[in-house]
Amino acid sequence: MNTLDKGQGQNLESDSCRHTGDISCEKPSHQQVEDFLTQADDLCLTRNQRFTDLRKQVLSLICRSEQPLGAYALLDLMKDSGRSAAPPTVYRALDFLQEQGFVHRLASNNTYLACAHPQHQHEAVFLVCKQCGVTQELHTDGIYKAVESRAKKVSFKVEHAAVEVIGLCAHCDKDNSNE
């Protein structure tokens, strides 16, 4: 969720990053995933929202994935775990998770990744590797304010903005330079 998203945004914890690094959050460990699911459950209780078993399973699958997942990939993973669901059900769960700020949607490939900081609104830019699909949430400051300011000058009201930067991750760039 960024500063241009309207809706949720209760700050239940400090705005500082609890993860490794100052500019972005690393892929969470198993324990961090469990902590994140507990945090999501607590946030839903505070917001008077239902964190159903299906929503929790979808969020868990997204958190544990090496790269962002689309709805049909989620359906396949759910079938593998013995639970079946129809596409509209998964899309509703994804909509809920996005509305609550638990996941971000990448418009470029219609996939979802877990938000590193669902407890508060923040700006983020997504670095998407065009070769392997690995995506990193990069914390930024000022990009969305600049977009909103420029839009306001042309009488345009921004309701949502997302920045995705396509390129090569260090691993894929290294692989390409060895060829």
ABEGO torsion letter per residue (X at the ends): XBAABBEBGBBABBABBABBEAABBBBBBAAAAAAAAAAAAAAAAAAGBBBBAAAAAAAAAAAABABBBBAAAAAAAAAAAGBBBBAAAAAAAAAAAAAAGABBBBAAAGBBBBBABAABBBBBBBBBBAAAGBBBBBBBBGAAAAAAAAAAAAGBBBABBBBBBBBBBAAAAAAAAAX
